Amino acid sequence: YLTQQTLKNNTGLSSGKISQEVNKLLEDGLIEKAEVTDKGKITYSASSAGLILIRFSRSIINRFTKWEKNLVDMKLEFENNRRTLGKLKGYNQIYKLLIFLMETLSLYKKSLSIIDEVLNDL
């Protein structure tokens, strides 16, 4: 088993950062506490690789969907200021990227409901 100290030594990250990331994995359901000893030493476990991948995908999609309002606002701002911004180098590429991200977000949201169904059936 990996300990937080081992992770710290191998990655060079601080104990606080390791703890923060472990808590995020717990929060996202990618790992769970398997055992806590009398001395407070915690052993974490993860389920099958496929299930981990599904949960990880869900976590990433959830993070991405939180950007939806920002993307909509950015697109609107780009459109409203096209007269001045449109002359700038890179405007068209950034605008196309915004459109792509918004379309992708729509597909991801559909995938999220399917992933939720799979996880609920377990």
N, CA, C and O atoms as a printed pandas DataFrame, in Angstrom:
     atom_number atom_name residue_name chain_id  residue_number  x_coord  y_coord  z_coord
0              1         N          TYR        A               1    0.831   -1.192    0.000
1              2        CA          TYR        A               1    0.000    0.000    0.000
2              3         C          TYR        A               1    0.869    1.247    0.000
3              4         O          TYR        A               1    1.958    1.259    0.575
4              5         N          LEU        A               2    0.385    2.283   -0.642
5              6        CA          LEU        A               2    1.073    3.568   -0.622
6              7         C          LEU        A               2    0.606    4.365    0.587
7              8         O          LEU        A               2   -0.583    4.401    0.907
8              9         N          THR        A               3    1.539    4.987    1.234
9             10        CA          THR        A               3    1.183    5.888    2.324
10            11         C          THR        A               3    1.304    7.315    1.809
11            12         O          THR        A               3    1.903    7.561    0.762
12            13         N          GLN        A               4    0.733    8.246    2.551
13            14        CA          GLN        A               4    0.877    9.641    2.151
14            15         C          GLN        A               4    2.344   10.053    2.196
15            16         O          GLN        A               4    2.784   10.873    1.390
16            17         N          GLN        A               5    3.102    9.490    3.134
17            18        CA          GLN        A               5    4.533    9.791    3.222
18            19         C          GLN        A               5    5.268    9.280    1.981
19            20         O          GLN        A               5    6.137    9.967    1.443
20            21         N          THR        A               6    4.915    8.065    1.525
21            22        CA          THR        A               6    5.528    7.511    0.315
22            23         C          THR        A               6    5.199    8.389   -0.887
23            24         O          THR        A               6    6.069    8.676   -1.709
24            25         N          LEU        A               7    3.937    8.816   -0.987
25            26        CA          LEU        A               7    3.540    9.697   -2.087
26            27         C          LEU        A               7    4.311   11.015   -2.035
27            28         O          LEU        A               7    4.728   11.544   -3.065
28            29         N          LYS        A               8    4.490   11.531   -0.834
29            30        CA          LYS        A               8    5.235   12.781   -0.659
30            31         C          LYS        A               8    6.673   12.604   -1.137
31            32         O          LYS        A               8    7.199   13.446   -1.866
32            33         N          ASN        A               9    7.303   11.510   -0.725
33            34        CA          ASN        A               9    8.690   11.248   -1.114
34            35         C          ASN        A               9    8.828   11.044   -2.621
35            36         O          ASN        A               9    9.788   11.520   -3.227
36            37         N          ASN        A              10    7.872   10.337   -3.225
37            38        CA          ASN        A              10    7.957   10.017   -4.648
38            39         C          ASN        A              10    7.602   11.192   -5.556
39            40         O          ASN        A              10    8.128   11.308   -6.663
40            41         N          THR        A              11    6.714   12.058   -5.086
41            42        CA          THR        A              11    6.244   13.142   -5.947
42            43         C          THR        A              11    6.880   14.486   -5.649
43            44         O          THR        A              11    6.906   15.369   -6.506
44            45         N          GLY        A              12    7.393   14.644   -4.436
45            46        CA          GLY        A              12    7.934   15.937   -4.044
46            47         C          GLY        A              12    6.859   16.930   -3.631
47            48         O          GLY        A              12    7.159   18.090   -3.348
48            49         N          LEU        A              13    5.605   16.481   -3.596
49            50        CA          LEU        A              13    4.509   17.354   -3.171
50            51         C          LEU        A              13    4.497   17.463   -1.656
51            52         O          LEU        A              13    5.017   16.590   -0.960
52            53         N          SER        A              14    3.914   18.518   -1.154
53            54        CA          SER        A              14    3.829   18.707    0.294
54            55         C          SER        A              14    2.780   17.767    0.886
55            56         O          SER        A              14    1.906   17.268    0.177
56            57         N          SER        A              15    2.880   17.537    2.181
57            58        CA          SER        A              15    1.889   16.707    2.875
58            59         C          SER        A              15    0.495   17.292    2.718
59            60         O          SER        A              15   -0.478   16.559    2.542
60            61         N          GLY        A              16    0.403   18.612    2.782
61            62        CA          GLY        A              16   -0.887   19.279    2.629
62            63         C          GLY        A              16   -1.504   19.036    1.266
63            64         O          GLY        A              16   -2.705   18.789    1.158
64            65         N          LYS        A              17   -0.675   19.107    0.211
65            66        CA          LYS        A              17   -1.168   18.880   -1.151
66            67         C          LYS        A              17   -1.588   17.427   -1.327
67            68         O          LYS        A              17   -2.620   17.153   -1.939
68            69         N          ILE        A              18   -0.804   16.498   -0.801
69            70        CA          ILE        A              18   -1.155   15.073   -0.869
70            71         C          ILE        A              18   -2.500   14.858   -0.189
71            72         O          ILE        A              18   -3.383   14.204   -0.744
72            73         N          SER        A              19   -2.655   15.403    0.999
73            74        CA          SER        A              19   -3.901   15.263    1.745
74            75         C          SER        A              19   -5.073   15.864    0.974
75            76         O          SER        A              19   -6.158   15.285    0.922
76            77         N          GLN        A              20   -4.842   17.020    0.381
77            78        CA          GLN        A              20   -5.881   17.690   -0.405
78            79         C          GLN        A              20   -6.320   16.815   -1.584
79            80         O          GLN        A              20   -7.515   16.683   -1.848
80            81         N          GLU        A              21   -5.365   16.227   -2.284
81            82        CA          GLU        A              21   -5.688   15.393   -3.439
82            83         C          GLU        A              21   -6.374   14.092   -3.014
83            84         O          GLU        A              21   -7.299   13.633   -3.685
84            85         N          VAL        A              22   -5.930   13.502   -1.917
85            86        CA          VAL        A              22   -6.584   12.295   -1.400
86            87         C          VAL        A              22   -8.036   12.618   -1.047
87            88         O          VAL        A              22   -8.940   11.842   -1.356
88            89         N          ASN        A              23   -8.254   13.753   -0.407
89            90        CA          ASN        A              23   -9.622   14.158   -0.063
90            91         C          ASN        A              23  -10.473   14.373   -1.300
91            92         O          ASN        A              23  -11.662   14.054   -1.298
92            93         N          LYS        A              24   -9.876   14.913   -2.362
93            94        CA          LYS        A              24  -10.606   15.106   -3.620
94            95         C          LYS        A              24  -10.984   13.758   -4.225
95            96         O          LYS        A              24  -12.097   13.590   -4.724
96            97         N          LEU        A              25  -10.061   12.798   -4.181
97            98        CA          LEU        A              25  -10.360   11.455   -4.683
98            99         C          LEU        A              25  -11.481   10.807   -3.875
99           100         O          LEU        A              25  -12.351   10.137   -4.431
100          101         N          LEU        A              26  -11.452   11.012   -2.567
101          102        CA          LEU        A              26  -12.526   10.503   -1.704
102          103         C          LEU        A              26  -13.855   11.159   -2.067
103          104         O          LEU        A              26  -14.874   10.485   -2.214
104          105         N          GLU        A              27  -13.828   12.462   -2.207
105          106        CA          GLU        A              27  -15.029   13.233   -2.529
106          107         C          GLU        A              27  -15.625   12.800   -3.864
107          108         O          GLU        A              27  -16.844   12.715   -4.011
108          109         N          ASP        A              28  -14.759   12.528   -4.831
109          110        CA          ASP        A              28  -15.210   12.122   -6.161
110          111         C          ASP        A              28  -15.597   10.649   -6.227
111          112         O          ASP        A              28  -16.074   10.178   -7.259
112          113         N          GLY        A              29  -15.395    9.924   -5.132
113          114        CA          GLY        A              29  -15.766    8.514   -5.100
114          115         C          GLY        A              29  -14.801    7.596   -5.825
115          116         O          GLY        A              29  -15.146    6.457   -6.138
116          117         N          LEU        A              30  -13.584    8.081   -6.098
117          118        CA          LEU        A              30  -12.611    7.257   -6.809
118          119         C          LEU        A              30  -11.883    6.305   -5.871
119          120         O          LEU        A              30  -11.407    5.251   -6.293
120          121         N          ILE        A              31  -11.799    6.678   -4.597
121          122        CA          ILE        A              31  -11.238    5.792   -3.580
122          123         C          ILE        A              31  -12.142    5.866   -2.360
123          124         O          ILE        A              31  -12.989    6.752   -2.249
124          125         N          GLU        A              32  -11.950    4.926   -1.451
125          126        CA          GLU        A              32  -12.708    4.944   -0.203
126          127         C          GLU        A              32  -11.818    4.464    0.927
127          128         O          GLU        A              32  -10.817    3.782    0.706
128          129         N          LYS        A              33  -12.198    4.828    2.132
129          130        CA          LYS        A              33  -11.444    4.371    3.296
130          131         C          LYS        A              33  -11.782    2.906    3.517
131          132         O          LYS        A              33  -12.943    2.548    3.713
132          133         N          ALA        A              34  -10.753    2.060    3.484
133          134        CA          ALA        A              34  -10.960    0.631    3.677
134          135         C          ALA        A              34  -10.803    0.260    5.139
135          136         O          ALA        A              34  -11.498   -0.619    5.649
136          137         N          GLU        A              35   -9.882    0.939    5.805
137          138        CA          GLU        A              35   -9.587    0.581    7.194
138          139         C          GLU        A              35   -8.928    1.764    7.900
139          140         O          GLU        A              35   -8.134    2.499    7.313
140          141         N          VAL        A              36   -9.278    1.926    9.168
141          142        CA          VAL        A              36   -8.625    2.922   10.015
142          143         C          VAL        A              36   -8.141    2.192   11.260
143          144         O          VAL        A              36   -8.942    1.610   11.991
144          145         N          THR        A              37   -6.829    2.222   11.504
145          146        CA          THR        A              37   -6.266    1.512   12.657
146          147         C          THR        A              37   -6.495    2.309   13.938
147          148         O          THR        A              37   -6.914    3.466   13.904
148          149         N          ASP        A              38   -6.213    1.669   15.055
149          150        CA          ASP        A              38   -6.323    2.340   16.355
150          151         C          ASP        A              38   -5.400    3.552   16.438
151          152         O          ASP        A              38   -5.679    4.509   17.161
152          153         N          LYS        A              39   -4.302    3.502   15.693
153          154        CA          LYS        A              39   -3.346    4.611   15.689
154          155         C          LYS        A              39   -3.736    5.698   14.681
155          156         O          LYS        A              39   -3.029    6.695   14.533
156          157         N          GLY        A              40   -4.852    5.501   13.998
157          158        CA          GLY        A              40   -5.330    6.505   13.050
158          159         C          GLY        A              40   -4.768    6.378   11.648
159          160         O          GLY        A              40   -4.993    7.244   10.803
160          161         N          LYS        A              41   -4.030    5.292   11.394
161          162        CA          LYS        A              41   -3.477    5.075   10.057
162          163         C          LYS        A              41   -4.620    4.615    9.140
163          164         O          LYS        A              41   -5.347    3.675    9.459
164          165         N          ILE        A              42   -4.759    5.287    8.015
165          166        CA          ILE        A              42   -5.871    5.005    7.110
166          167         C          ILE        A              42   -5.372    4.250    5.884
167          168         O          ILE        A              42   -4.372    4.623    5.271
168          169         N          THR        A              43   -6.085    3.184    5.541
169          170        CA          THR        A              43   -5.832    2.450    4.310
170          171         C          THR        A              43   -6.989    2.757    3.361
171          172         O          THR        A              43   -8.158    2.634    3.728
172          173         N          TYR        A              44   -6.648    3.155    2.143
173          174        CA          TYR        A              44   -7.652    3.471    1.139
174          175         C          TYR        A              44   -7.714    2.338    0.129
175          176         O          TYR        A              44   -6.732    1.629   -0.091
176          177         N          SER        A              45   -8.871    2.180   -0.477
177          178        CA          SER        A              45   -8.995    1.165   -1.516
178          179         C          SER        A              45   -9.768    1.747   -2.691
179          180         O          SER        A              45  -10.464    2.756   -2.575
180          181         N          ALA        A              46   -9.622    1.089   -3.800
181          182        CA          ALA        A              46  -10.363    1.466   -4.998
182          183         C          ALA        A              46  -10.962    0.201   -5.582
183          184         O          ALA        A              46  -10.405   -0.889   -5.452
184          185         N          SER        A              47  -12.101    0.365   -6.224
185          186        CA          SER        A              47  -12.727   -0.797   -6.829
186          187         C          SER        A              47  -12.100   -1.085   -8.188
187          188         O          SER        A              47  -11.020   -0.577   -8.491
188          189         N          SER        A              48  -12.749   -1.871   -8.985
189          190        CA          SER        A              48  -12.182   -2.329  -10.254
190          191         C          SER        A              48  -11.740   -1.172  -11.145
191          192         O          SER        A              48  -12.220   -0.046  -11.015
192          193         N          ALA        A              49  -10.825   -1.475  -12.043
193          194        CA          ALA        A              49  -10.279   -0.448  -12.938
194          195         C          ALA        A              49  -11.377    0.193  -13.783
195          196         O          ALA        A              49  -11.370    1.406  -13.995
196          197         N          GLY        A              50  -12.309   -0.607  -14.260
197          198        CA          GLY        A              50  -13.401   -0.071  -15.073
198          199         C          GLY        A              50  -14.261    0.903  -14.300
199          200         O          GLY        A              50  -14.636    1.961  -14.805
200          201         N          LEU        A              51  -14.570    0.533  -13.069
201          202        CA          LEU        A              51  -15.384    1.400  -12.226
202          203         C          LEU        A              51  -14.628    2.684  -11.883
203          204         O          LEU        A              51  -15.210    3.768  -11.847
204          205         N          ILE        A              52  -13.341    2.550  -11.635
205          206        CA          ILE        A              52  -12.518    3.734  -11.369
206          207         C          ILE        A              52  -12.547    4.661  -12.585
207          208         O          ILE        A              52  -12.677    5.876  -12.437
208          209         N          LEU        A              53  -12.425    4.092  -13.780
209          210        CA          LEU        A              53  -12.434    4.898  -14.995
210          211         C          LEU        A              53  -13.770    5.616  -15.170
211          212         O          LEU        A              53  -13.803    6.790  -15.541
212          213         N          ILE        A              54  -14.862    4.918  -14.905
213          214        CA          ILE        A              54  -16.186    5.530  -15.020
214          215         C          ILE        A              54  -16.326    6.677  -14.026
215          216         O          ILE        A              54  -16.790    7.761  -14.382
216          217         N          ARG        A              55  -15.927    6.438  -12.790
217          218        CA          ARG        A              55  -16.035    7.486  -11.772
218          219         C          ARG        A              55  -15.105    8.660  -12.086
219          220         O          ARG        A              55  -15.462    9.820  -11.877
220          221         N          PHE        A              56  -13.918    8.348  -12.587
221          222        CA          PHE        A              56  -12.977    9.403  -12.944
222          223         C          PHE        A              56  -13.535   10.241  -14.093
223          224         O          PHE        A              56  -13.441   11.469  -14.078
224          225         N          SER        A              57  -14.116    9.568  -15.087
225          226        CA          SER        A              57  -14.726   10.280  -16.213
226          227         C          SER        A              57  -15.837   11.196  -15.723
227          228         O          SER        A              57  -15.955   12.339  -16.165
228          229         N          ARG        A              58  -16.645   10.686  -14.811
229          230        CA          ARG        A              58  -17.736   11.485  -14.256
230          231         C          ARG        A              58  -17.172   12.714  -13.541
231          232         O          ARG        A              58  -17.708   13.815  -13.667
232          233         N          SER        A              59  -16.113   12.520  -12.807
233          234        CA          SER        A              59  -15.489   13.622  -12.079
234          235         C          SER        A              59  -14.994   14.705  -13.037
235          236         O          SER        A              59  -15.202   15.893  -12.792
236          237         N          ILE        A              60  -14.351   14.304  -14.110
237          238        CA          ILE        A              60  -13.838   15.260  -15.095
238          239         C          ILE        A              60  -14.990   15.999  -15.773
239          240         O          ILE        A              60  -14.936   17.215  -15.956
240          241         N          ILE        A              61  -16.033   15.253  -16.145
241          242        CA          ILE        A              61  -17.182   15.879  -16.797
242          243         C          ILE        A              61  -17.845   16.878  -15.853
243          244         O          ILE        A              61  -18.229   17.970  -16.272
244          245         N          ASN        A              62  -17.979   16.509  -14.589
245          246        CA          ASN        A              62  -18.560   17.438  -13.612
246          247         C          ASN        A              62  -17.752   18.721  -13.519
247          248         O          ASN        A              62  -18.318   19.813  -13.462
248          249         N          ARG        A              63  -16.444   18.593  -13.504
249          250        CA          ARG        A              63  -15.590   19.786  -13.438
250          251         C          ARG        A              63  -15.758   20.648  -14.686
251          252         O          ARG        A              63  -15.805   21.875  -14.608
252          253         N          PHE        A              64  -15.846   19.986  -15.828
253          254        CA          PHE        A              64  -15.978   20.707  -17.087
254          255         C          PHE        A              64  -17.321   21.429  -17.173
255          256         O          PHE        A              64  -17.386   22.563  -17.647
256          257         N          THR        A              65  -18.389   20.781  -16.719
257          258        CA          THR        A              65  -19.713   21.396  -16.825
258          259         C          THR        A              65  -19.844   22.638  -15.946
259          260         O          THR        A              65  -20.707   23.483  -16.186
260          261         N          LYS        A              66  -19.003   22.748  -14.945
261          262        CA          LYS        A              66  -19.034   23.947  -14.095
262          263         C          LYS        A              66  -18.611   25.197  -14.868
263          264         O          LYS        A              66  -18.835   26.316  -14.405
264          265         N          TRP        A              67  -18.010   25.017  -16.023
265          266        CA          TRP        A              67  -17.565   26.141  -16.851
266          267         C          TRP        A              67  -18.648   26.626  -17.816
267          268         O          TRP        A              67  -18.442   27.603  -18.537
268          269         N          GLU        A              68  -19.786   25.958  -17.833
269          270        CA          GLU        A              68  -20.809   26.269  -18.837
270          271         C          GLU        A              68  -21.205   27.749  -18.828
271          272         O          GLU        A              68  -21.198   28.391  -19.879
272          273         N          LYS        A              69  -21.543   28.289  -17.683
273          274        CA          LYS        A              69  -21.966   29.693  -17.612
274          275         C          LYS        A              69  -20.846   30.620  -18.075
275          276         O          LYS        A              69  -21.096   31.587  -18.795
276          277         N          ASN        A              70  -19.620   30.331  -17.667
277          278        CA          ASN        A              70  -18.484   31.160  -18.098
278          279         C          ASN        A              70  -18.329   31.140  -19.611
279          280         O          ASN        A              70  -18.076   32.175  -20.227
280          281         N          LEU        A              71  -18.480   29.957  -20.212
281          282        CA          LEU        A              71  -18.346   29.845  -21.665
282          283         C          LEU        A              71  -19.445   30.618  -22.380
283          284         O          LEU        A              71  -19.186   31.299  -23.372
284          285         N          VAL        A              72  -20.672   30.514  -21.876
285          286        CA          VAL        A              72  -21.791   31.253  -22.466
286          287         C          VAL        A              72  -21.534   32.755  -22.361
287          288         O          VAL        A              72  -21.736   33.494  -23.325
288          289         N          ASP        A              73  -21.091   33.198  -21.195
289          290        CA          ASP        A              73  -20.790   34.624  -20.991
290          291         C          ASP        A              73  -19.664   35.093  -21.911
291          292         O          ASP        A              73  -19.740   36.180  -22.484
292          293         N          MET        A              74  -18.620   34.274  -22.051
293          294        CA          MET        A              74  -17.499   34.637  -22.917
294          295         C          MET        A              74  -17.944   34.747  -24.371
295          296         O          MET        A              74  -17.559   35.680  -25.076
296          297         N          LYS        A              75  -18.755   33.792  -24.815
297          298        CA          LYS        A              75  -19.243   33.804  -26.195
298          299         C          LYS        A              75  -20.068   35.061  -26.448
299          300         O          LYS        A              75  -19.909   35.722  -27.474
300          301         N          LEU        A              76  -20.935   35.381  -25.519
301          302        CA          LEU        A              76  -21.769   36.574  -25.648
302          303         C          LEU        A              76  -20.914   37.844  -25.695
303          304         O          LEU        A              76  -21.172   38.750  -26.488
304          305         N          GLU        A              77  -19.911   37.896  -24.850
305          306        CA          GLU        A              77  -19.013   39.056  -24.833
306          307         C          GLU        A              77  -18.245   39.172  -26.152
307          308         O          GLU        A              77  -18.057   40.269  -26.676
308          309         N          PHE        A              78  -17.809   38.039  -26.674
309          310        CA          PHE        A              78  -17.108   38.042  -27.963
310          311         C          PHE        A              78  -18.025   38.558  -29.067
311          312         O          PHE        A              78  -17.611   39.353  -29.912
312          313         N          GLU        A              79  -19.274   38.098  -29.051
313          314        CA          GLU        A              79  -20.221   38.516  -30.088
314          315         C          GLU        A              79  -20.586   39.996  -29.945
315          316         O          GLU        A              79  -20.677   40.715  -30.939
316          317         N          ASN        A              80  -20.791   40.440  -28.718
317          318        CA          ASN        A              80  -21.171   41.838  -28.487
318          319         C          ASN        A              80  -20.042   42.819  -28.811
319          320         O          ASN        A              80  -20.292   43.981  -29.130
320          321         N          ASN        A              81  -18.816   42.346  -28.727
321          322        CA          ASN        A              81  -17.657   43.215  -28.978
322          323         C          ASN        A              81  -16.912   42.833  -30.254
323          324         O          ASN        A              81  -15.722   43.109  -30.402
324          325         N          ARG        A              82  -17.625   42.201  -31.157
325          326        CA          ARG        A              82  -16.994   41.722  -32.393
326          327         C          ARG        A              82  -16.348   42.872  -33.179
327          328         O          ARG        A              82  -15.286   42.695  -33.775
328          329         N          ARG        A              83  -16.982   44.032  -33.181
329          330        CA          ARG        A              83  -16.470   45.162  -33.967
330          331         C          ARG        A              83  -15.046   45.527  -33.549
331          332         O          ARG        A              83  -14.199   45.788  -34.403
332          333         N          THR        A              84  -14.776   45.546  -32.243
333          334        CA          THR        A              84  -13.428   45.917  -31.787
334          335         C          THR        A              84  -12.520   44.702  -31.629
335          336         O          THR        A              84  -11.343   44.750  -31.987
336          337         N          LEU        A              85  -13.067   43.615  -31.093
337          338        CA          LEU        A              85  -12.240   42.423  -30.859
338          339         C          LEU        A              85  -11.936   41.659  -32.143
339          340         O          LEU        A              85  -10.885   41.030  -32.268
340          341         N          GLY        A              86  -12.862   41.720  -33.095
341          342        CA          GLY        A              86  -12.719   40.950  -34.329
342          343         C          GLY        A              86  -11.480   41.288  -35.130
343          344         O          GLY        A              86  -11.024   40.485  -35.945
344          345         N          LYS        A              87  -10.936   42.464  -34.905
345          346        CA          LYS        A              87   -9.736   42.894  -35.629
346          347         C          LYS        A              87   -8.460   42.321  -35.020
347          348         O          LYS        A              87   -7.399   42.340  -35.644
348          349         N          LEU        A              88   -8.575   41.816  -33.806
349          350        CA          LEU        A              88   -7.393   41.306  -33.111
350          351         C          LEU        A              88   -6.994   39.931  -33.634
351          352         O          LEU        A              88   -7.838   39.109  -33.988
352          353         N          LYS        A              89   -5.693   39.709  -33.672
353          354        CA          LYS        A              89   -5.167   38.420  -34.109
354          355         C          LYS        A              89   -5.616   37.335  -33.118
355          356         O          LYS        A              89   -5.472   37.495  -31.906
356          357         N          GLY        A              90   -6.149   36.258  -33.635
357          358        CA          GLY        A              90   -6.568   35.142  -32.795
358          359         C          GLY        A              90   -8.044   35.154  -32.431
359          360         O          GLY        A              90   -8.549   34.195  -31.847
360          361         N          TYR        A              91   -8.742   36.242  -32.774
361          362        CA          TYR        A              91  -10.163   36.341  -32.408
362          363         C          TYR        A              91  -10.961   35.158  -32.957
363          364         O          TYR        A              91  -11.691   34.496  -32.220
364          365         N          ASN        A              92  -10.813   34.901  -34.254
365          366        CA          ASN        A              92  -11.599   33.826  -34.877
366          367         C          ASN        A              92  -11.284   32.467  -34.270
367          368         O          ASN        A              92  -12.188   31.658  -34.058
368          369         N          GLN        A              93  -10.013   32.208  -33.987
369          370        CA          GLN        A              93   -9.640   30.924  -33.396
370          371         C          GLN        A              93  -10.241   30.765  -31.998
371          372         O          GLN        A              93  -10.745   29.696  -31.651
372          373         N          ILE        A              94  -10.186   31.819  -31.209
373          374        CA          ILE        A              94  -10.746   31.749  -29.854
374          375         C          ILE        A              94  -12.260   31.587  -29.923
375          376         O          ILE        A              94  -12.841   30.815  -29.160
376          377         N          TYR        A              95  -12.896   32.312  -30.831
377          378        CA          TYR        A              95  -14.353   32.205  -30.972
378          379         C          TYR        A              95  -14.752   30.785  -31.387
379          380         O          TYR        A              95  -15.703   30.217  -30.851
380          381         N          LYS        A              96  -14.014   30.224  -32.347
381          382        CA          LYS        A              96  -14.296   28.846  -32.774
382          383         C          LYS        A              96  -14.066   27.859  -31.635
383          384         O          LYS        A              96  -14.807   26.886  -31.497
384          385         N          LEU        A              97  -13.053   28.103  -30.827
385          386        CA          LEU        A              97  -12.790   27.250  -29.668
386          387         C          LEU        A              97  -13.943   27.320  -28.669
387          388         O          LEU        A              97  -14.346   26.295  -28.120
388          389         N          LEU        A              98  -14.472   28.506  -28.433
389          390        CA          LEU        A              98  -15.627   28.653  -27.542
390          391         C          LEU        A              98  -16.818   27.849  -28.056
391          392         O          LEU        A              98  -17.479   27.152  -27.285
392          393         N          ILE        A              99  -17.090   27.944  -29.348
393          394        CA          ILE        A              99  -18.196   27.192  -29.950
394          395         C          ILE        A              99  -17.956   25.694  -29.775
395          396         O          ILE        A              99  -18.858   24.959  -29.374
396          397         N          PHE        A             100  -16.743   25.249  -30.075
397          398        CA          PHE        A             100  -16.402   23.830  -29.926
398          399         C          PHE        A             100  -16.611   23.360  -28.489
399          400         O          PHE        A             100  -17.215   22.313  -28.258
400          401         N          LEU        A             101  -16.113   24.130  -27.527
401          402        CA          LEU        A             101  -16.245   23.743  -26.119
402          403         C          LEU        A             101  -17.705   23.681  -25.693
403          404         O          LEU        A             101  -18.093   22.789  -24.938
404          405         N          MET        A             102  -18.510   24.612  -26.165
405          406        CA          MET        A             102  -19.925   24.606  -25.803
406          407         C          MET        A             102  -20.648   23.405  -26.415
407          408         O          MET        A             102  -21.503   22.802  -25.767
408          409         N          GLU        A             103  -20.311   23.055  -27.657
409          410        CA          GLU        A             103  -20.908   21.872  -28.288
410          411         C          GLU        A             103  -20.459   20.605  -27.572
411          412         O          GLU        A             103  -21.261   19.700  -27.342
412          413         N          THR        A             104  -19.186   20.542  -27.224
413          414        CA          THR        A             104  -18.646   19.392  -26.503
414          415         C          THR        A             104  -19.301   19.267  -25.138
415          416         O          THR        A             104  -19.617   18.164  -24.694
416          417         N          LEU        A             105  -19.500   20.379  -24.484
417          418        CA          LEU        A             105  -20.141   20.396  -23.178
418          419         C          LEU        A             105  -21.536   19.788  -23.249
419          420         O          LEU        A             105  -21.946   19.052  -22.352
420          421         N          SER        A             106  -22.250   20.092  -24.300
421          422        CA          SER        A             106  -23.590   19.537  -24.487
422          423         C          SER        A             106  -23.537   18.008  -24.574
423          424         O          SER        A             106  -24.365   17.319  -23.979
424          425         N          LEU        A             107  -22.567   17.490  -25.310
425          426        CA          LEU        A             107  -22.405   16.033  -25.424
426          427         C          LEU        A             107  -21.987   15.423  -24.096
427          428         O          LEU        A             107  -22.471   14.356  -23.717
428          429         N          TYR        A             108  -21.088   16.099  -23.388
429          430        CA          TYR        A             108  -20.637   15.604  -22.088
430          431         C          TYR        A             108  -21.788   15.515  -21.097
431          432         O          TYR        A             108  -21.868   14.568  -20.314
432          433         N          LYS        A             109  -22.682   16.501  -21.132
433          434        CA          LYS        A             109  -23.814   16.488  -20.210
434          435         C          LYS        A             109  -24.719   15.285  -20.485
435          436         O          LYS        A             109  -25.261   14.687  -19.555
436          437         N          LYS        A             110  -24.881   14.933  -21.757
437          438        CA          LYS        A             110  -25.661   13.737  -22.098
438          439         C          LYS        A             110  -24.946   12.490  -21.584
439          440         O          LYS        A             110  -25.581   11.578  -21.054
440          441         N          SER        A             111  -23.629   12.454  -21.742
441          442        CA          SER        A             111  -22.842   11.318  -21.252
442          443         C          SER        A             111  -22.945   11.191  -19.746
443          444         O          SER        A             111  -22.965   10.082  -19.211
444          445         N          LEU        A             112  -23.012   12.314  -19.064
445          446        CA          LEU        A             112  -23.083   12.315  -17.610
446          447         C          LEU        A             112  -24.329   11.588  -17.118
447          448         O          LEU        A             112  -24.266   10.849  -16.136
448          449         N          SER        A             113  -25.448   11.788  -17.783
449          450        CA          SER        A             113  -26.670   11.101  -17.354
450          451         C          SER        A             113  -26.552    9.596  -17.576
451          452         O          SER        A             113  -27.078    8.813  -16.786
452          453         N          ILE        A             114  -25.873    9.186  -18.634
453          454        CA          ILE        A             114  -25.661    7.752  -18.885
454          455         C          ILE        A             114  -24.735    7.170  -17.829
455          456         O          ILE        A             114  -24.993    6.087  -17.304
456          457         N          ILE        A             115  -23.667    7.878  -17.517
457          458        CA          ILE        A             115  -22.731    7.424  -16.480
458          459         C          ILE        A             115  -23.448    7.297  -15.144
459          460         O          ILE        A             115  -23.238    6.330  -14.412
460          461         N          ASP        A             116  -24.294    8.273  -14.824
461          462        CA          ASP        A             116  -25.045    8.214  -13.568
462          463         C          ASP        A             116  -25.944    6.982  -13.520
463          464         O          ASP        A             116  -26.063    6.340  -12.476
464          465         N          GLU        A             117  -26.573    6.651  -14.640
465          466        CA          GLU        A             117  -27.413    5.447  -14.694
466          467         C          GLU        A             117  -26.586    4.200  -14.419
467          468         O          GLU        A             117  -27.004    3.326  -13.660
468          469         N          VAL        A             118  -25.416    4.118  -15.035
469          470        CA          VAL        A             118  -24.537    2.958  -14.834
470          471         C          VAL        A             118  -24.135    2.854  -13.370
471          472         O          VAL        A             118  -24.192    1.773  -12.783
472          473         N          LEU        A             119  -23.731    3.964  -12.783
473          474        CA          LEU        A             119  -23.302    3.950  -11.383
474          475         C          LEU        A             119  -24.460    3.635  -10.439
475          476         O          LEU        A             119  -24.260    2.975   -9.420
476          477         N          ASN        A             120  -25.652    4.093  -10.760
477          478        CA          ASN        A             120  -26.814    3.806   -9.915
478          479         C          ASN        A             120  -27.230    2.344   -9.984
479          480         O          ASN        A             120  -27.818    1.818   -9.039
480          481         N          ASP        A             121  -26.925    1.683  -11.104
481          482        CA          ASP        A             121  -27.284    0.271  -11.267
482          483         C          ASP        A             121  -26.324   -0.664  -10.549
483          484         O          ASP        A             121  -26.601   -1.858  -10.434
484          485         N          LEU        A             122  -25.205   -0.147  -10.065
485          486        CA          LEU        A             122  -24.206   -0.998   -9.398
486          487         C          LEU        A             122  -24.632   -1.362   -8.001
487          488         O          LEU        A             122  -23.910   -2.072   -7.301
